[in-house]
Amino acid sequence: MTTQSGPGDGLSAIMSERRQLINLAYRLLGSLTEAEDAVQETYARWYAMTREQQEAIDSPGAWLTKVAGRICLDLLGSARARRESYVGEWIPEPLPEPTEWVSRQPADPADRVTLDESINMAFLVVLESMTPAERVAFILHDVFGYAFAEVAEVVGRTPAACRQLASSARRRIRASQAPAAPTARHAGTVRDFKQAWEAKDIDALIGLLDPDATAIVDGGGLVSAGLRPIEGGEQVARYILAIAGMAPGLTILERTVNGQPGLVAQHDGVTVTVAAFDLTGGRIKHIWAVRNPDKLRPWAGEDVIKSRRTP
């Protein structure tokens, strides 16, 4: 696992790996909070060693990546059990665009996550269907470019076995994802959806939704949310309008969610829902709406900060 840091490079070189580790851990765990905890544990293990032990490591960056990968692998195993007892549907934690992040503290992990195609919600949801070993092998090799010999050191299997794990993961990706809609088309459809929602135009909503559309809402048992997926374009449209009826003061904003056009719903200036969309054939096929307030930390009050930058 290549890195620019070496023995004796000091604190700055070791801490410079933090961005890479946060990027890796978020893609592996689907949770910014868990990613930060995993990276903190990684550094705790580094500083638990003596200076002599640290200097004996040829590539501290590679060591940190290996340890972070193993921690995430262990967390993925326990996460499966936790998510089985999770109230309702579990959706990966949504991320805003860097210019819209509210938390500006230097330690905020959100400003270290690079947005690309490996971060969009549809991709992260597919990752959730993989075994922990598949997910780690695929992310390390296909997304971060590590050799299978290096991946094997993290997963604890042979390079050949890791190659098979990554191949299986790729098949899952291909089987579940349709060709991505161009960004402009995606944004236009989401904008039309927003306007139809605000106008309470059920016919327009149904026209924008695929007949087999699915909406999944994650409330975590902390706020009201459907405990099961809502299936069918008409059913999803009626659910959307029901939400509007229960919260008449909602403000709907167009925002970037995990690198793609999405919507944010706010009530009295507080972000209460972040929605990501997946399109098939120009229509909305999937909606993932996160309402669990514990997952909306990076979004709190982001409209206020944005308005301050607007003349």
FITORLO-337744 format. One record per residue (C-alpha): x, y, z; residue number from 0. Coordinates in steps of 0.2 Angstrom, whole numbers, padded with zeros to 4 digits. Layout:
@east X	north Y	up Z	seq NUM
...
//
This chain:
@east 0000	north 0000	up 0000	seq 0
@east 0010	north 0015	up -0006	seq 1
@east 0011	north 0031	up 0004	seq 2
@east 0022	north 0046	up 0004	seq 3
@east 0026	north 0045	up 0022	seq 4
@east 0040	north 0036	up 0030	seq 5
@east 0048	north 0032	up 0046	seq 6
@east 0053	north 0047	up 0056	seq 7
@east 0043	north 0059	up 0045	seq 8
@east 0034	north 0065	up 0061	seq 9
@east 0017	north 0070	up 0067	seq 10
@east 0012	north 0080	up 0051	seq 11
@east 0016	north 0065	up 0040	seq 12
@east 0006	north 0053	up 0050	seq 13
@east -0009	north 0065	up 0052	seq 14
@east -0008	north 0068	up 0033	seq 15
@east -0015	north 0051	up 0030	seq 16
@east -0031	north 0056	up 0039	seq 17
@east -0040	north 0061	up 0024	seq 18
@east -0037	north 0045	up 0015	seq 19
@east -0042	north 0035	up 0030	seq 20
@east -0059	north 0044	up 0032	seq 21
@east -0062	north 0042	up 0013	seq 22
@east -0059	north 0023	up 0015	seq 23
@east -0069	north 0021	up 0031	seq 24
@east -0084	north 0030	up 0025	seq 25
@east -0085	north 0020	up 0009	seq 26
@east -0083	north 0004	up 0019	seq 27
@east -0095	north 0008	up 0033	seq 28
@east -0108	north 0020	up 0025	seq 29
@east -0108	north 0031	up 0041	seq 30
@east -0097	north 0046	up 0044	seq 31
@east -0099	north 0044	up 0063	seq 32
@east -0093	north 0026	up 0062	seq 33
@east -0079	north 0031	up 0050	seq 34
@east -0072	north 0044	up 0062	seq 35
@east -0073	north 0032	up 0076	seq 36
@east -0063	north 0019	up 0066	seq 37
@east -0050	north 0032	up 0061	seq 38
@east -0048	north 0037	up 0079	seq 39
@east -0046	north 0019	up 0084	seq 40
@east -0032	north 0017	up 0071	seq 41
@east -0022	north 0032	up 0077	seq 42
@east -0025	north 0026	up 0095	seq 43
@east -0016	north 0010	up 0090	seq 44
@east -0002	north 0019	up 0082	seq 45
@east 0002	north 0030	up 0097	seq 46
@east 0000	north 0015	up 0108	seq 47
@east 0016	north 0009	up 0101	seq 48
@east 0033	north 0014	up 0107	seq 49
@east 0044	north 0026	up 0096	seq 50
@east 0055	north 0011	up 0092	seq 51
@east 0041	north 0001	up 0086	seq 52
@east 0034	north 0015	up 0075	seq 53
@east 0051	north 0018	up 0068	seq 54
@east 0053	north 0000	up 0063	seq 55
@east 0038	north 0001	up 0052	seq 56
@east 0044	north 0005	up 0034	seq 57
@east 0028	north 0013	up 0028	seq 58
@east 0017	north 0021	up 0042	seq 59
@east 0004	north 0026	up 0029	seq 60
@east 0002	north 0008	up 0023	seq 61
@east 0001	north 0002	up 0041	seq 62
@east -0012	north 0014	up 0045	seq 63
@east -0023	north 0009	up 0030	seq 64
@east -0021	north -0009	up 0035	seq 65
@east -0026	north -0007	up 0052	seq 66
@east -0041	north 0005	up 0047	seq 67
@east -0046	north -0009	up 0035	seq 68
@east -0046	north -0022	up 0048	seq 69
@east -0056	north -0011	up 0060	seq 70
@east -0069	north -0008	up 0047	seq 71
@east -0070	north -0026	up 0043	seq 72
@east -0073	north -0030	up 0061	seq 73
@east -0086	north -0016	up 0062	seq 74
@east -0095	north -0022	up 0047	seq 75
@east -0098	north -0039	up 0055	seq 76
@east -0105	north -0032	up 0070	seq 77
@east -0115	north -0019	up 0060	seq 78
@east -0125	north -0033	up 0052	seq 79
@east -0131	north -0038	up 0069	seq 80
@east -0135	north -0020	up 0074	seq 81
@east -0144	north -0016	up 0059	seq 82
@east -0155	north -0032	up 0061	seq 83
@east -0162	north -0023	up 0077	seq 84
@east -0162	north -0006	up 0069	seq 85
@east -0180	north 0001	up 0069	seq 86
@east -0186	north 0002	up 0051	seq 87
@east -0175	north 0003	up 0036	seq 88
@east -0156	north 0008	up 0037	seq 89
@east -0149	north 0020	up 0024	seq 90
@east -0131	north 0025	up 0023	seq 91
@east -0128	north 0042	up 0030	seq 92
@east -0130	north 0056	up 0017	seq 93
@east -0116	north 0069	up 0014	seq 94
@east -0118	north 0087	up 0007	seq 95
@east -0108	north 0095	up -0005	seq 96
@east -0092	north 0103	up 0002	seq 97
@east -0097	north 0121	up 0000	seq 98
@east -0113	north 0117	up 0010	seq 99
@east -0105	north 0109	up 0025	seq 100
@east -0110	north 0118	up 0041	seq 101
@east -0097	north 0111	up 0053	seq 102
@east -0081	north 0121	up 0050	seq 103
@east -0070	north 0114	up 0064	seq 104
@east -0054	north 0107	up 0058	seq 105
@east -0058	north 0090	up 0066	seq 106
@east -0074	north 0088	up 0056	seq 107
@east -0072	north 0072	up 0046	seq 108
@east -0085	north 0078	up 0033	seq 109
@east -0073	north 0090	up 0024	seq 110
@east -0061	north 0075	up 0021	seq 111
@east -0073	north 0065	up 0011	seq 112
@east -0070	north 0066	up -0008	seq 113
@east -0086	north 0065	up -0018	seq 114
@east -0085	north 0054	up -0033	seq 115
@east -0096	north 0040	up -0041	seq 116
@east -0091	north 0028	up -0027	seq 117
@east -0100	north 0039	up -0015	seq 118
@east -0117	north 0041	up -0023	seq 119
@east -0132	north 0033	up -0013	seq 120
@east -0136	north 0020	up -0026	seq 121
@east -0118	north 0014	up -0025	seq 122
@east -0118	north 0014	up -0006	seq 123
@east -0134	north 0004	up -0005	seq 124
@east -0127	north -0009	up -0016	seq 125
@east -0112	north -0010	up -0005	seq 126
@east -0124	north -0014	up 0010	seq 127
@east -0129	north -0030	up 0001	seq 128
@east -0111	north -0037	up 0000	seq 129
@east -0103	north -0048	up 0013	seq 130
@east -0090	north -0038	up 0024	seq 131
@east -0075	north -0047	up 0015	seq 132
@east -0083	north -0043	up -0002	seq 133
@east -0085	north -0025	up 0002	seq 134
@east -0068	north -0022	up 0009	seq 135
@east -0059	north -0031	up -0005	seq 136
@east -0069	north -0022	up -0018	seq 137
@east -0067	north -0005	up -0011	seq 138
@east -0048	north -0007	up -0008	seq 139
@east -0045	north -0014	up -0025	seq 140
@east -0057	north -0006	up -0037	seq 141
@east -0060	north 0011	up -0029	seq 142
@east -0043	north 0014	up -0020	seq 143
@east -0032	north 0004	up -0032	seq 144
@east -0023	north -0007	up -0020	seq 145
@east -0015	north -0024	up -0026	seq 146
@east -0024	north -0040	up -0021	seq 147
@east -0008	north -0045	up -0012	seq 148
@east -0011	north -0029	up -0001	seq 149
@east -0029	north -0032	up 0001	seq 150
@east -0026	north -0050	up 0007	seq 151
@east -0016	north -0043	up 0022	seq 152
@east -0032	north -0033	up 0027	seq 153
@east -0045	north -0047	up 0023	seq 154
@east -0034	north -0061	up 0030	seq 155
@east -0037	north -0072	up 0014	seq 156
@east -0026	north -0076	up -0001	seq 157
@east -0024	north -0064	up -0015	seq 158
@east -0033	north -0076	up -0026	seq 159
@east -0048	north -0077	up -0014	seq 160
@east -0048	north -0058	up -0013	seq 161
@east -0048	north -0057	up -0032	seq 162
@east -0064	north -0068	up -0032	seq 163
@east -0072	north -0057	up -0018	seq 164
@east -0069	north -0042	up -0029	seq 165
@east -0076	north -0050	up -0044	seq 166
@east -0092	north -0056	up -0035	seq 167
@east -0094	north -0038	up -0029	seq 168
@east -0093	north -0031	up -0046	seq 169
@east -0106	north -0043	up -0052	seq 170
@east -0118	north -0036	up -0039	seq 171
@east -0114	north -0019	up -0044	seq 172
@east -0118	north -0023	up -0063	seq 173
@east -0134	north -0032	up -0058	seq 174
@east -0141	north -0019	up -0048	seq 175
@east -0137	north -0002	up -0056	seq 176
@east -0144	north 0005	up -0072	seq 177
@east -0134	north 0017	up -0083	seq 178
@east -0133	north 0034	up -0073	seq 179
@east -0143	north 0048	up -0080	seq 180
@east -0133	north 0064	up -0086	seq 181
@east -0132	north 0076	up -0071	seq 182
@east -0142	north 0089	up -0080	seq 183
@east -0156	north 0077	up -0083	seq 184
@east -0155	north 0070	up -0066	seq 185
@east -0156	north 0088	up -0059	seq 186
@east -0170	north 0093	up -0070	seq 187
@east -0181	north 0078	up -0065	seq 188
@east -0177	north 0081	up -0046	seq 189
@east -0182	north 0100	up -0049	seq 190
@east -0198	north 0094	up -0057	seq 191
@east -0201	north 0082	up -0043	seq 192
@east -0199	north 0097	up -0030	seq 193
@east -0211	north 0108	up -0039	seq 194
@east -0224	north 0094	up -0040	seq 195
@east -0222	north 0090	up -0022	seq 196
@east -0224	north 0109	up -0017	seq 197
@east -0239	north 0110	up -0029	seq 198
@east -0247	north 0094	up -0022	seq 199
@east -0249	north 0088	up -0040	seq 200
@east -0251	north 0070	up -0038	seq 201
@east -0253	north 0067	up -0057	seq 202
@east -0236	north 0076	up -0060	seq 203
@east -0228	north 0066	up -0046	seq 204
@east -0234	north 0050	up -0053	seq 205
@east -0228	north 0055	up -0071	seq 206
@east -0210	north 0058	up -0064	seq 207
@east -0210	north 0041	up -0055	seq 208
@east -0206	north 0024	up -0063	seq 209
@east -0222	north 0013	up -0061	seq 210
@east -0211	north 0001	up -0050	seq 211
@east -0203	north 0015	up -0040	seq 212
@east -0198	north 0012	up -0022	seq 213
@east -0196	north 0024	up -0008	seq 214
@east -0186	north 0020	up 0008	seq 215
@east -0187	north 0031	up 0023	seq 216
@east -0174	north 0030	up 0038	seq 217
@east -0181	north 0037	up 0054	seq 218
@east -0170	north 0026	up 0065	seq 219
@east -0185	north 0024	up 0077	seq 220
@east -0182	north 0043	up 0082	seq 221
@east -0194	north 0051	up 0071	seq 222
@east -0209	north 0045	up 0061	seq 223
@east -0205	north 0035	up 0045	seq 224
@east -0211	north 0020	up 0036	seq 225
@east -0205	north 0004	up 0043	seq 226
@east -0205	north -0004	up 0026	seq 227
@east -0201	north 0002	up 0008	seq 228
@east -0215	north 0010	up -0001	seq 229
@east -0217	north 0001	up -0018	seq 230
@east -0226	north 0007	up -0034	seq 231
@east -0226	north 0025	up -0042	seq 232
@east -0243	north 0029	up -0036	seq 233
@east -0241	north 0023	up -0019	seq 234
@east -0225	north 0033	up -0017	seq 235
@east -0233	north 0049	up -0024	seq 236
@east -0247	north 0047	up -0011	seq 237
@east -0235	north 0045	up 0003	seq 238
@east -0225	north 0060	up -0002	seq 239
@east -0241	north 0071	up -0002	seq 240
@east -0246	north 0063	up 0015	seq 241
@east -0230	north 0070	up 0022	seq 242
@east -0233	north 0087	up 0015	seq 243
@east -0250	north 0087	up 0023	seq 244
@east -0243	north 0082	up 0040	seq 245
@east -0230	north 0096	up 0039	seq 246
@east -0237	north 0111	up 0030	seq 247
@east -0222	north 0122	up 0035	seq 248
@east -0209	north 0112	up 0025	seq 249
@east -0197	north 0121	up 0015	seq 250
@east -0190	north 0110	up 0000	seq 251
@east -0172	north 0115	up -0006	seq 252
@east -0162	north 0108	up -0020	seq 253
@east -0145	north 0102	up -0014	seq 254
@east -0131	north 0090	up -0019	seq 255
@east -0133	north 0073	up -0009	seq 256
@east -0118	north 0062	up -0010	seq 257
@east -0112	north 0070	up -0026	seq 258
@east -0129	north 0070	up -0035	seq 259
@east -0144	north 0082	up -0036	seq 260
@east -0156	north 0079	up -0022	seq 261
@east -0168	north 0087	up -0010	seq 262
@east -0167	north 0094	up 0008	seq 263
@east -0183	north 0097	up 0018	seq 264
@east -0182	north 0109	up 0032	seq 265
@east -0195	north 0114	up 0046	seq 266
@east -0192	north 0131	up 0054	seq 267
@east -0174	north 0131	up 0047	seq 268
@east -0170	north 0114	up 0054	seq 269
@east -0165	north 0100	up 0041	seq 270
@east -0177	north 0086	up 0044	seq 271
@east -0175	north 0075	up 0029	seq 272
@east -0162	north 0073	up 0015	seq 273
@east -0167	north 0063	up 0000	seq 274
@east -0157	north 0055	up -0014	seq 275
@east -0163	north 0049	up -0030	seq 276
@east -0159	north 0036	up -0043	seq 277
@east -0166	north 0037	up -0061	seq 278
@east -0170	north 0024	up -0074	seq 279
@east -0176	north 0029	up -0091	seq 280
@east -0178	north 0047	up -0086	seq 281
@east -0190	north 0042	up -0072	seq 282
@east -0186	north 0041	up -0053	seq 283
@east -0184	north 0023	up -0049	seq 284
@east -0178	north 0024	up -0031	seq 285
@east -0179	north 0037	up -0017	seq 286
@east -0169	north 0036	up -0001	seq 287
@east -0175	north 0048	up 0012	seq 288
@east -0165	north 0050	up 0028	seq 289
@east -0175	north 0057	up 0043	seq 290
@east -0164	north 0050	up 0057	seq 291
@east -0158	north 0066	up 0066	seq 292
@east -0142	north 0057	up 0071	seq 293
@east -0137	north 0055	up 0052	seq 294
@east -0141	north 0073	up 0048	seq 295
@east -0127	north 0081	up 0058	seq 296
@east -0118	north 0088	up 0043	seq 297
@east -0134	north 0096	up 0037	seq 298
@east -0139	north 0106	up 0052	seq 299
@east -0144	north 0123	up 0048	seq 300
@east -0135	north 0123	up 0031	seq 301
@east -0148	north 0135	up 0023	seq 302
@east -0143	north 0148	up 0035	seq 303
@east -0124	north 0147	up 0031	seq 304
@east -0129	north 0146	up 0012	seq 305
@east -0140	north 0162	up 0013	seq 306
@east -0125	north 0171	up 0022	seq 307
@east -0115	north 0169	up 0006	seq 308
@east -0129	north 0175	up -0005	seq 309
@east -0128	north 0194	up -0009	seq 310
//
